[in-house]
Amino acid sequence: MITPVSFPLTIPEPGGRADVVLSASLDGLTRSAAQRWLEEGRVTQNGLALKKNARLQPGDRLLISPPQPEAVDLTPQNIPLDIIYEDGDVIVVNKPVGMVVHPAPGHPDGTLVNALLYHCDKSLSGINGQLRPGIVHRIDRDTSGLLIAAKHDRAHLALAAQLADHTLYRLYHGVVMGGFRENSGTIHAPIARHPTDRKRMAVCPLGQGREAVTHWQVVDSRNAHSHVTCRLETGRTHQIRVHMAHIGHPLLGDTVYGGKKPVPGLAGQCLHAAQLTFTHPSTGQPMTVQAPLPPWFLSTLSRLGLH
């Protein structure tokens, strides 16, 4: 039996439907799965089961009892992993450039999920009703660095709650085009699917899309390039790439949101998830893990004369 978990929701405006808010708050939970949980009475507030069309308010907390997960047709694969930290609750992996996180069309195997299925064996979470490694957040195929996965549902929901209330701290290093007038700043611009290209994301007007906040700081700047750090307050698809391009500083090597020509020596955007801070789901203690800048990133800095 899975222990119910109290979960704070991120509600952008009063009156959001329970099924919509729940699926938006839990990465990997589809709206149809959220509706099923609500219909089955797995989501309660103040001891009462919520209806899928119930209207929620900022600050509401729900008690969630996920269903027992079912097995999925994914093949565990013995793929080497650079494991930075692991215990009975979570595993933190330093993902290399080129590795896809989830199986998808064109990438049916060889993914981080396939590797975790092999490594974790029966220690898996089952958000969305499927038995699989609990990928709490994602990073792009051509972004390297830290990614945390949960080994059971209680840990998954606890980490998802930290994502929702912005206490799961993620710091990235990147190289972007151009120089800056200021040494630091914050980009507060909502993100949604591009209106004409569904494979891309785009900044949209306030009141539309999903809230997205990125804090950036310049490490070094010269020769029409800048080494920056970006701290995510939210975690939207392609957030750093979209936000930096939005302020006129696309990531070096990003052929989707920046220049169209690949950069020699780079497989894609120059972006590395270097630090992850979270509250351990069992001990309640803060934890910080780090992944050093990889050789390809350091080589790029050296070639551009950056520190």
Rosetta silent file (secondary structure, phi, psi, omega in degrees, C-alpha in Angstrom):
SEQUENCE: MITPVSFPLTIPEPGGRADVVLSASLDGLTRSAAQRWLEEGRVTQNGLALKKNARLQPGDRLLISPPQPEAVDLTPQNIPLDIIYEDGDVIVVNKPVGMVVHPAPGHPDGTLVNALLYHCDKSLSGINGQLRPGIVHRIDRDTSGLLIAAKHDRAHLALAAQLADHTLYRLYHGVVMGGFRENSGTIHAPIARHPTDRKRMAVCPLGQGREAVTHWQVVDSRNAHSHVTCRLETGRTHQIRVHMAHIGHPLLGDTVYGGKKPVPGLAGQCLHAAQLTFTHPSTGQPMTVQAPLPPWFLSTLSRLGLH
SCORE:     score description
SCORE:     0.000 S_00000001
   1 L     0.000  137.494 -178.838    0.000    0.000    0.000 S_00000001
   2 L   -91.286  127.893 -179.129    1.259    3.484   -0.915 S_00000001
   3 L   -69.119  129.407  176.749    1.233    6.030    1.893 S_00000001
   4 L   -59.302  146.782 -177.787   -0.851    9.140    1.053 S_00000001
   5 E  -126.385  131.785  175.366    1.217   12.305    0.602 S_00000001
   6 E   -77.274  130.961 -170.207    0.175   15.883    1.293 S_00000001
   7 E  -132.561  120.931  176.069    0.950   17.939   -1.793 S_00000001
   8 E   -81.750  138.429 -176.494    0.977   21.757   -2.255 S_00000001
   9 L  -104.510  145.690  173.564   -0.243   22.902   -5.636 S_00000001
  10 L   -91.711  107.666 -176.056    1.019   25.689   -7.848 S_00000001
  11 L  -114.680  107.071 -174.259   -2.137   27.558   -8.841 S_00000001
  12 L   -63.964  -28.253  179.521   -1.443   30.526  -11.156 S_00000001
  13 L  -153.855  151.369 -178.348   -4.865   32.069  -10.570 S_00000001
  14 L   -58.780  147.460  173.119   -7.902   31.342   -8.376 S_00000001
  15 L    90.654   13.016  179.009  -10.508   28.941   -9.671 S_00000001
  16 E   -69.926  139.280  178.580   -8.326   26.423  -11.538 S_00000001
  17 E   -63.864  143.247 -176.141   -9.975   23.033  -12.175 S_00000001
  18 H   -60.223  -43.334 -177.686   -8.639   20.243   -9.981 S_00000001
  19 H   -67.337  -38.127 -179.994   -7.757   17.906  -12.868 S_00000001
  20 H   -67.886  -46.864 -178.249   -5.932   20.642  -14.800 S_00000001
  21 H   -65.318  -41.404 -178.177   -3.989   21.898  -11.780 S_00000001
  22 H   -63.272  -46.072 -179.643   -3.080   18.389  -10.613 S_00000001
  23 H   -68.192  -32.302  178.089   -1.680   17.310  -13.991 S_00000001
  24 H   -73.230  -26.361 -176.777    0.226   20.598  -14.327 S_00000001
  25 H   -85.195  -24.792 -177.826    1.740   20.194  -10.854 S_00000001
  26 L  -112.220  107.286  178.592    2.956   16.607  -11.258 S_00000001
  27 L   -61.734  130.623 -179.833    5.395   16.050  -14.101 S_00000001
  28 L    96.645  -12.246  179.079    4.466   12.824  -15.886 S_00000001
  29 L   -95.824  115.540  179.642    0.825   12.830  -14.760 S_00000001
  30 L   -75.616  163.275  179.591   -1.525   13.234  -17.711 S_00000001
  31 H   -65.913  -36.547  178.978   -4.827   15.045  -17.395 S_00000001
  32 H   -65.977  -37.929  176.899   -6.726   11.821  -18.081 S_00000001
  33 H   -67.189  -39.091  177.450   -4.803   10.067  -15.286 S_00000001
  34 H   -61.853  -41.742  178.262   -5.516   13.001  -12.956 S_00000001
  35 H   -63.418  -39.078  179.189   -9.221   12.719  -13.779 S_00000001
  36 H   -64.717  -42.942  177.273   -9.104    8.986  -13.060 S_00000001
  37 H   -58.978  -43.939 -178.565   -7.441    9.584   -9.668 S_00000001
  38 H   -66.093  -42.244  179.443  -10.122   12.138   -8.810 S_00000001
  39 H   -65.043  -31.089 -179.774  -12.951    9.855   -9.937 S_00000001
  40 L   -85.687    1.117  178.309  -11.500    7.035   -7.809 S_00000001
  41 L    75.148   23.526 -178.220  -11.375    9.285   -4.724 S_00000001
  42 L   -84.271   -6.765 -179.250   -7.568    9.247   -4.534 S_00000001
  43 E  -123.202  119.335 -177.730   -7.345   13.015   -4.089 S_00000001
  44 E  -126.499  158.627  175.318   -8.892   14.594   -0.997 S_00000001
  45 E  -138.172  121.685 -176.863   -9.011   18.002    0.656 S_00000001
  46 L    55.609   37.439  176.200   -9.914   18.317    4.340 S_00000001
  47 L    82.578   -1.888 -178.457  -10.928   14.655    4.318 S_00000001
  48 E  -111.549  137.339  178.139  -13.370   15.008    1.398 S_00000001
  49 E   -66.684  138.167  179.406  -12.846   13.554   -2.073 S_00000001
  50 L   -90.039  145.687  170.423  -12.467   16.174   -4.785 S_00000001
  51 L   -87.694  154.431 -175.044  -14.403   16.191   -8.029 S_00000001
  52 L   -64.206  -24.734 -179.941  -12.406   16.694  -11.227 S_00000001
  53 L   -99.746   12.824  176.722  -14.141   20.017  -11.905 S_00000001
  54 L   -62.934  144.496 -178.980  -13.639   21.355   -8.361 S_00000001
  55 E   -97.755  130.422 -175.766  -12.181   24.853   -8.318 S_00000001
  56 E  -107.705  160.402 -178.400   -8.965   25.346   -6.318 S_00000001
  57 L  -123.606  153.016  176.248   -7.390   28.385   -4.715 S_00000001
  58 L   -54.583  135.061 -179.009   -3.742   29.395   -4.187 S_00000001
  59 L    94.905  -10.284  178.135   -2.373   27.760   -1.042 S_00000001
  60 L   -62.324  143.771  174.296   -4.666   24.716   -1.218 S_00000001
  61 E  -122.446  135.843 -179.927   -3.089   21.417   -0.139 S_00000001
  62 E  -115.071  151.338  173.731   -4.350   18.052   -1.319 S_00000001
  63 E  -103.439  120.798 -173.251   -3.807   14.553    0.074 S_00000001
  64 E  -113.277  132.213  175.327   -2.892   12.170   -2.750 S_00000001
  65 L  -121.440   89.945 -177.443   -3.006    8.355   -2.650 S_00000001
  66 L   -62.275  152.538  176.790   -1.577    7.108   -5.994 S_00000001
  67 L   -73.257  161.694  172.800   -2.745    3.730   -7.316 S_00000001
  68 L   -63.544  130.417 -175.081   -0.486    0.701   -7.313 S_00000001
  69 L   -74.262  153.684  175.863    1.526    1.001  -10.540 S_00000001
  70 E  -104.368  153.324  179.127    1.317   -1.397  -13.444 S_00000001
  71 E   -68.621  150.837  177.028    4.282   -2.730  -15.394 S_00000001
  72 L  -119.046  159.178 -176.485    5.108   -1.086  -18.734 S_00000001
  73 L   -86.831   71.183  176.366    6.602   -2.600  -21.853 S_00000001
  74 L  -125.740  141.888 -175.510   10.072   -1.082  -21.558 S_00000001
  75 L   -93.968  121.057  171.702   13.291   -3.036  -21.735 S_00000001
  76 L   -63.761  135.219 -179.428   15.841   -2.618  -18.945 S_00000001
  77 L  -129.043  136.317 -179.475   19.232   -2.022  -20.530 S_00000001
  78 L   -79.546   75.855  179.647   22.666   -2.302  -18.943 S_00000001
  79 L  -103.572  127.360 -179.711   23.792    1.199  -19.911 S_00000001
  80 L   -57.018  139.020  177.826   26.580    2.725  -17.789 S_00000001
  81 L  -123.339  140.225  173.025   25.417    5.541  -15.533 S_00000001
  82 L   -91.381   92.072 -175.410   27.453    8.261  -13.845 S_00000001
  83 E   -88.365  119.871 -179.592   25.738    8.072  -10.447 S_00000001
  84 E   -87.752  -36.711  179.259   26.477   11.064   -8.219 S_00000001
  85 E  -154.258  145.196  177.053   24.284    9.993   -5.284 S_00000001
  86 E  -156.617  139.923  169.322   21.989    7.082   -4.490 S_00000001
  87 L  -147.831 -163.161 -176.850   20.063    5.669   -1.535 S_00000001
  88 L   -72.783  -10.606 -176.941   16.795    3.811   -0.995 S_00000001
  89 L  -106.968  -40.985 -172.425   14.698    6.870   -1.891 S_00000001
  90 E  -139.279  162.680  171.505   16.413    8.708   -4.735 S_00000001
  91 E  -138.670  133.209  178.330   19.120    8.463   -7.355 S_00000001
  92 E  -115.024  123.847 -174.755   20.956   11.435   -8.890 S_00000001
  93 E  -117.851  142.559  172.787   22.609   10.857  -12.259 S_00000001
  94 E   -94.208   98.019 -174.510   25.008   13.000  -14.290 S_00000001
  95 E   -76.914  132.847  177.585   23.448   12.592  -17.759 S_00000001
  96 L   -79.707  161.544  172.270   25.777   12.848  -20.759 S_00000001
  97 L   -60.715  139.108  175.723   25.066   14.866  -23.881 S_00000001
  98 L    96.978  -14.065  179.575   23.116   12.839  -26.422 S_00000001
  99 L   -89.173  125.984  176.504   21.176   10.654  -23.980 S_00000001
 100 L   -81.225  143.236 -177.918   17.385   10.936  -24.220 S_00000001
 101 L   -77.524  -52.643 -176.673   15.560   10.809  -20.877 S_00000001
 102 L  -112.937  143.768  169.635   12.301    9.060  -21.914 S_00000001
 103 L   -56.652  140.882 -178.852   11.610    6.635  -24.788 S_00000001
 104 E  -156.564  167.599  176.537    9.841    8.472  -27.601 S_00000001
 105 L   -52.864  127.425 -176.582    9.273    8.118  -31.343 S_00000001
 106 L    92.575  -16.795  179.021   12.731    7.858  -32.896 S_00000001
 107 E  -138.570   68.745 -175.506   14.267    6.919  -29.533 S_00000001
 108 L   -73.260  -21.346 -179.978   12.599    3.650  -28.449 S_00000001
 109 L  -152.016 -174.086 -177.057   15.512    2.538  -26.266 S_00000001
 110 L    72.969   16.372 -176.187   18.966    3.519  -25.075 S_00000001
 111 L   -95.134  171.838  176.654   17.360    6.159  -22.850 S_00000001
 112 H   -62.388  -36.608  178.211   17.955    7.101  -19.244 S_00000001
 113 H   -62.147  -44.469  176.972   14.703    5.341  -18.321 S_00000001
 114 H   -58.708  -41.429  179.861   15.942    2.086  -19.875 S_00000001
 115 H   -67.074  -41.419 -179.484   19.176    2.413  -17.918 S_00000001
 116 H   -69.586  -34.776  175.946   17.399    3.172  -14.644 S_00000001
 117 H   -58.411  -39.757  178.862   15.019    0.254  -15.126 S_00000001
 118 H   -72.146  -46.127 -174.548   18.057   -2.037  -15.229 S_00000001
 119 H   -70.177  -42.638 -174.167   19.939   -0.334  -12.408 S_00000001
 120 H   -85.116  -18.056 -179.864   17.038    0.151   -9.993 S_00000001
 121 L    55.788 -112.959 -175.573   15.365   -3.200  -10.719 S_00000001
 122 L   -91.191    1.278  179.332   12.232   -3.248   -8.534 S_00000001
 123 L   -89.536   86.517 -174.173   12.890    0.113   -6.868 S_00000001
 124 L  -137.667  151.526  172.974   10.621    2.240   -9.046 S_00000001
 125 E   -98.274  166.624 -173.284    7.938    4.855   -8.610 S_00000001
 126 L  -133.821   36.775  175.073    4.637    4.695  -10.418 S_00000001
 127 H   -57.744  140.518 -176.152    3.297    8.181  -10.983 S_00000001
 128 H    78.218   10.031  175.341    0.688    8.103  -13.777 S_00000001
 129 H    80.592   10.152 -179.344   -0.081    4.483  -12.854 S_00000001
 130 E  -118.716  136.995  179.887    2.960    3.046  -14.630 S_00000001
 131 E   -79.000  107.355 -178.100    5.848    1.203  -12.998 S_00000001
 132 E  -160.652  162.939  175.420    8.912    3.135  -14.086 S_00000001
 133 L   -58.479  137.380 -173.781   11.764    5.160  -12.610 S_00000001
 134 E   -80.117   82.917  177.812   10.276    8.295  -11.116 S_00000001
 135 E   -71.620  108.699 -174.897   11.657   10.992  -13.374 S_00000001
 136 L   -82.882  -34.345  176.451   10.770   14.096  -11.375 S_00000001
 137 L  -145.377  168.660 -174.452   12.164   16.602  -13.883 S_00000001
 138 L  -129.859  156.844  169.470   13.788   16.369  -17.294 S_00000001
 139 L  -130.559  152.413 -174.766   16.685   17.820  -19.219 S_00000001
 140 L   -64.894  158.870 -179.537   17.058   17.947  -22.989 S_00000001
 141 L   -53.723  -44.470 -175.343   18.942   15.303  -24.955 S_00000001
 142 L   -95.370   12.858  169.788   21.829   17.646  -25.758 S_00000001
 143 L  -101.729  134.740  178.039   21.993   19.171  -22.265 S_00000001
 144 E  -100.334  167.454  170.665   24.298   17.404  -19.842 S_00000001
 145 E   120.794 -160.576 -165.138   24.224   17.254  -16.069 S_00000001
 146 E   -79.630  136.320  175.135   22.218   16.372  -13.008 S_00000001
 147 E  -142.847  132.803 -178.918   18.834   14.717  -12.970 S_00000001
 148 E  -105.299  138.715  176.261   17.093   13.240   -9.922 S_00000001
 149 E  -127.683  147.952 -178.723   14.755   10.242  -10.007 S_00000001
 150 E   -99.396  144.986 -178.165   12.594    8.813   -7.239 S_00000001
 151 L   -94.864   -8.384  175.737   12.542    5.129   -6.311 S_00000001
 152 L  -155.173  168.104 -171.889    9.020    5.097   -4.909 S_00000001
 153 H   -66.521  -35.793  179.691    5.882    7.214   -5.019 S_00000001
 154 H   -61.175  -43.828  177.846    6.303    8.862   -1.631 S_00000001
 155 H   -65.841  -39.841 -178.984    9.710   10.193   -2.688 S_00000001
 156 H   -61.456  -47.685 -178.869    8.368   11.188   -6.101 S_00000001
 157 H   -66.591  -36.469  178.776    5.502   13.215   -4.646 S_00000001
 158 H   -64.229  -42.107  178.784    7.773   14.823   -2.043 S_00000001
 159 H   -71.090  -37.823  177.059   10.221   15.956   -4.742 S_00000001
 160 H   -62.937  -35.155  176.896    7.389   17.066   -7.027 S_00000001
 161 H   -63.886  -36.816  178.299    6.074   19.199   -4.153 S_00000001
 162 H   -68.622  -35.543  173.504    9.492   20.873   -3.943 S_00000001
 163 H   -63.083  -40.965 -176.975    9.342   21.599   -7.662 S_00000001
 164 H   -66.778  -37.346 -179.104    5.877   23.069   -7.173 S_00000001
 165 L   -99.369   13.771  172.451    6.905   25.405   -4.344 S_00000001
 166 L    65.277   29.333  178.270   10.264   26.275   -5.980 S_00000001
 167 L  -102.310   -3.750  171.936   12.453   24.811   -3.215 S_00000001
 168 L   -89.250  109.198 -168.507   14.193   22.290   -5.478 S_00000001
 169 E   -92.742  124.899  178.574   17.186   24.374   -6.567 S_00000001
 170 E  -127.352  123.996 -178.590   18.740   23.758  -10.002 S_00000001
 171 E  -117.051  128.178 -179.607   21.767   25.665  -11.258 S_00000001
 172 E  -115.055  150.586  167.482   22.971   25.475  -14.858 S_00000001
 173 E  -108.913  139.125  178.035   26.093   26.754  -16.616 S_00000001
 174 E  -146.929  160.718  170.892   25.770   27.934  -20.206 S_00000001
 175 E  -114.605  125.895 -176.959   27.550   29.853  -22.933 S_00000001
 176 E  -120.721  166.375  178.973   25.370   32.382  -24.730 S_00000001
 177 E   -82.431  140.268  173.228   25.769   34.771  -27.616 S_00000001
 178 L    86.825  169.978  177.837   26.609   38.429  -26.971 S_00000001
 179 L  -106.657  167.275 -176.143   27.600   40.535  -23.989 S_00000001
 180 L  -117.431  148.166  173.046   25.490   41.969  -21.152 S_00000001
 181 L   -82.699  -32.751  179.317   25.085   45.451  -19.731 S_00000001
 182 L  -106.725  160.970  179.476   24.143   44.077  -16.317 S_00000001
 183 L   -87.593  -17.460 -178.963   25.849   41.364  -14.303 S_00000001
 184 E  -158.334  166.426  178.709   22.636   39.586  -13.340 S_00000001
 185 E  -176.948  176.177  179.502   18.902   39.629  -13.875 S_00000001
 186 E  -129.827  132.903  175.401   15.617   37.731  -13.768 S_00000001
 187 E  -105.262  116.067  179.419   13.454   36.670  -16.688 S_00000001
 188 E  -118.594   91.086 -175.681    9.798   36.371  -15.701 S_00000001
 189 L  -145.885  122.501 -177.961    7.979   35.377  -18.880 S_00000001
 190 L   -64.177  152.937 -176.846    5.347   32.623  -19.327 S_00000001
 191 E  -125.915  140.388  176.458    6.045   29.803  -21.773 S_00000001
 192 E  -145.627  174.342  174.168    3.702   27.787  -23.991 S_00000001
 193 E   -60.738  142.816  176.801    3.864   25.700  -27.142 S_00000001
 194 L   -60.195  138.071 -174.620    4.811   27.695  -30.211 S_00000001
 195 L   -63.764  -24.423 -177.596    1.604   28.652  -32.047 S_00000001
 196 L  -120.005  -22.749  179.896    2.743   27.201  -35.396 S_00000001
 197 L  -117.615  101.426 -172.716    5.624   24.820  -34.595 S_00000001
 198 L   -71.510   -9.610  177.351    4.500   22.265  -31.993 S_00000001
 199 L   -85.718  -10.300 -178.207    8.059   20.994  -31.474 S_00000001
 200 L  -111.639  160.824  172.183    9.140   24.373  -30.119 S_00000001
 201 E  -110.424  165.593 -178.484    8.230   26.437  -27.088 S_00000001
 202 E  -155.740  150.781  171.491    7.794   30.211  -27.005 S_00000001
 203 E   -69.370  137.609 -178.556    7.309   33.110  -24.619 S_00000001
 204 L  -126.928  169.517 -178.751    3.658   34.147  -24.604 S_00000001
 205 L   -61.973  152.134  176.330    1.670   37.108  -23.203 S_00000001
 206 L   -56.413  139.987 -177.540    1.095   37.354  -19.453 S_00000001
 207 L    93.524   -9.701  176.234   -1.964   35.402  -18.408 S_00000001
 208 L  -117.667  166.675  177.368   -1.307   32.707  -21.017 S_00000001
 209 L    65.081 -158.124 -178.576    0.935   29.635  -20.940 S_00000001
 210 E  -116.143  140.128 -179.888    2.684   28.512  -17.755 S_00000001
 211 L   -55.097  137.590  179.403    4.585   30.736  -15.364 S_00000001
 212 L  -144.893  127.488 -178.010    8.346   30.579  -15.970 S_00000001
 213 E  -132.654  125.744  177.968   11.112   32.322  -13.996 S_00000001
 214 E  -127.112  128.812  175.165   14.856   32.154  -14.681 S_00000001
 215 E  -103.152  126.048 -177.955   17.548   33.964  -12.687 S_00000001
 216 E  -120.820  155.134  178.441   20.796   34.524  -14.617 S_00000001
 217 E  -147.592  138.464 -179.148   24.251   35.805  -13.685 S_00000001
 218 E   -82.786  127.990  173.053   27.320   36.543  -15.811 S_00000001
 219 E   -90.449  -45.375  179.343   30.484   34.613  -14.933 S_00000001
 220 E  -158.428  150.392 -178.454   32.621   36.044  -17.742 S_00000001
 221 E  -147.962  125.711  176.516   31.987   37.932  -20.984 S_00000001
 222 E  -172.269  161.572  175.373   34.266   38.630  -23.951 S_00000001
 223 L    54.614   39.451  175.272   34.647   38.066  -27.686 S_00000001
 224 L    65.681   20.417  174.740   30.881   38.351  -28.311 S_00000001
 225 E  -137.766  157.438  179.253   30.130   35.416  -25.971 S_00000001
 226 E  -137.530  138.326  171.410   29.247   35.111  -22.286 S_00000001
 227 E   -93.534  121.531 -176.048   29.585   32.365  -19.710 S_00000001
 228 E  -128.455  158.796  165.519   26.483   32.527  -17.506 S_00000001
 229 E  -111.267  146.371  178.852   24.797   30.606  -14.725 S_00000001
 230 E  -129.805  125.860  175.932   21.029   30.171  -14.732 S_00000001
 231 E  -106.524  124.651 -179.232   18.961   29.199  -11.710 S_00000001
 232 E   -85.406  125.592  170.950   15.537   27.792  -12.437 S_00000001
 233 L   -91.860  -29.974  172.720   12.691   28.883  -10.215 S_00000001
 234 L  -123.355  175.092 -177.340   10.278   26.944  -12.416 S_00000001
 235 L  -136.193   72.541  179.997   10.959   24.059  -14.784 S_00000001
 236 L   -90.434  159.077  178.513    9.240   24.443  -18.137 S_00000001
 237 L   -57.054  127.222  178.111   10.209   22.618  -21.317 S_00000001
 238 L    60.054   24.751 -169.567   13.283   24.294  -22.898 S_00000001
 239 H   -55.019  -53.274 -177.596   12.953   27.087  -20.316 S_00000001
 240 H   -62.448  -42.916 -178.708   16.551   28.353  -20.252 S_00000001
 241 H   -61.426  -44.661 -179.286   16.888   28.062  -24.019 S_00000001
 242 H   -68.611  -44.899 -177.093   13.644   29.965  -24.641 S_00000001
 243 H   -66.030  -43.967 -178.600   14.267   32.626  -21.998 S_00000001
 244 H   -67.017  -37.743  175.701   17.850   33.406  -23.017 S_00000001
 245 H   -65.954  -34.418 -179.151   16.827   33.650  -26.678 S_00000001
 246 H   -62.380  -34.780  179.754   13.923   35.888  -25.621 S_00000001
 247 L   -94.606   12.325  174.040   16.318   38.480  -24.143 S_00000001
 248 L    88.222   17.866 -179.644   18.586   38.311  -27.184 S_00000001
 249 L  -132.740   68.350 -179.607   21.209   35.889  -25.869 S_00000001
 250 L   -63.363  153.687  178.789   20.530   32.426  -27.340 S_00000001
 251 E   -67.504  139.075  176.308   22.671   29.560  -26.156 S_00000001
 252 L   -58.626  130.064  178.404   25.720   28.810  -28.250 S_00000001
 253 L    87.098   -1.778 -179.005   24.997   25.828  -30.488 S_00000001
 254 L   -84.600  100.081 -176.830   21.199   26.004  -30.098 S_00000001
 255 L   -83.242   -3.414  177.509   19.952   25.553  -33.668 S_00000001
 256 L   -90.682  -44.479 -176.009   16.295   25.633  -32.564 S_00000001
 257 L  -112.176   -2.051 -179.179   16.213   28.979  -30.748 S_00000001
 258 L  -128.955 -135.363  178.810   19.469   30.536  -31.962 S_00000001
 259 L   -65.568  150.969 -175.352   21.740   30.284  -34.992 S_00000001
 260 L   -85.562  -15.432 -178.447   20.829   27.669  -37.581 S_00000001
 261 L   -94.787  134.158  175.741   24.354   26.356  -38.140 S_00000001
 262 L   -61.192  152.455  178.614   25.852   23.802  -35.730 S_00000001
 263 L   -98.672  125.508  178.861   28.917   24.903  -33.779 S_00000001
 264 L   -54.425  133.372  179.798   32.032   22.748  -34.278 S_00000001
 265 L    91.521   -7.550  179.582   32.804   20.794  -31.115 S_00000001
 266 L  -119.847  136.742  177.148   29.229   21.006  -29.790 S_00000001
 267 L   -82.624  -17.064 -179.117   26.507   18.386  -30.168 S_00000001
 268 L  -176.108 -142.415 -179.180   23.835   21.008  -29.444 S_00000001
 269 L   -66.613  145.133 -179.455   23.264   23.861  -27.006 S_00000001
 270 L   -86.178   87.733 -173.116   26.119   24.646  -24.609 S_00000001
 271 E  -149.012  132.572 -177.042   24.270   23.945  -21.352 S_00000001
 272 E  -138.428  126.658  176.849   25.146   21.861  -18.292 S_00000001
 273 E   -81.788  103.892 -167.228   23.080   21.183  -15.147 S_00000001
 274 E   -98.255  -24.074 -175.115   25.801   21.617  -12.540 S_00000001
 275 E  -145.303  140.964 -179.898   24.086   21.757   -9.148 S_00000001
 276 E  -136.705  124.119  177.307   20.981   20.313   -7.550 S_00000001
 277 E  -122.261  130.654 -178.023   19.740   21.136   -4.044 S_00000001
 278 E  -150.562  164.444  174.391   16.724   19.407   -2.521 S_00000001
 279 E   -93.009  124.337 -176.454   15.225   18.316    0.787 S_00000001
 280 L   -62.069  131.240 -173.443   15.658   14.588    1.265 S_00000001
 281 L   -65.482  -20.591  179.341   12.182   12.981    1.205 S_00000001
 282 L  -101.775  -45.197 -175.696   12.888   10.727    4.215 S_00000001
 283 L   -85.275  -22.847 -176.236   15.335   12.599    6.433 S_00000001
 284 L    75.861    6.531 -178.667   14.066   16.118    5.762 S_00000001
 285 L   -89.782  143.121  175.699   17.658   17.286    5.524 S_00000001
 286 E   -69.814  140.426  179.422   18.838   19.652    2.749 S_00000001
 287 E  -131.584  141.201  175.754   21.174   18.028    0.235 S_00000001
 288 E  -128.312  127.102  175.635   23.352   19.538   -2.491 S_00000001
 289 E  -121.642  150.167 -176.722   24.973   17.521   -5.258 S_00000001
 290 E  -133.936  150.606  174.166   27.240   18.848   -7.985 S_00000001
 291 L  -126.462  118.436 -177.444   28.516   17.719  -11.369 S_00000001
 292 L   -61.623  156.814  177.008   31.726   19.402  -12.578 S_00000001
 293 L   -60.177  129.797 -177.477   31.791   21.096  -15.958 S_00000001
 294 L   -71.209  161.898 -178.371   32.485   18.373  -18.561 S_00000001
 295 H   -54.722  -39.243 -179.033   35.584   18.469  -20.801 S_00000001
 296 H   -64.914  -33.517  178.743   33.609   19.607  -23.858 S_00000001
 297 H   -71.443  -45.579  179.098   32.257   22.604  -21.894 S_00000001
 298 H   -62.548  -37.204  177.908   35.690   23.534  -20.543 S_00000001
 299 H   -64.378  -38.952  177.512   37.134   23.238  -24.054 S_00000001
 300 H   -64.560  -44.356  177.171   34.479   25.629  -25.356 S_00000001
 301 H   -58.060  -45.938 -177.684   35.277   28.154  -22.610 S_00000001
 302 H   -63.350  -42.190 -177.840   38.999   27.915  -23.417 S_00000001
 303 H   -64.802  -31.550 -178.918   38.438   28.331  -27.149 S_00000001
 304 H   -93.188   -0.238 -179.365   36.374   31.486  -26.562 S_00000001
 305 L    73.281   25.789 -178.927   38.765   32.933  -23.969 S_00000001
 306 L  -102.202  156.954  174.945   36.151   32.645  -21.200 S_00000001
 307 L  -104.796    0.000    0.000   36.509   31.585  -17.596 S_00000001
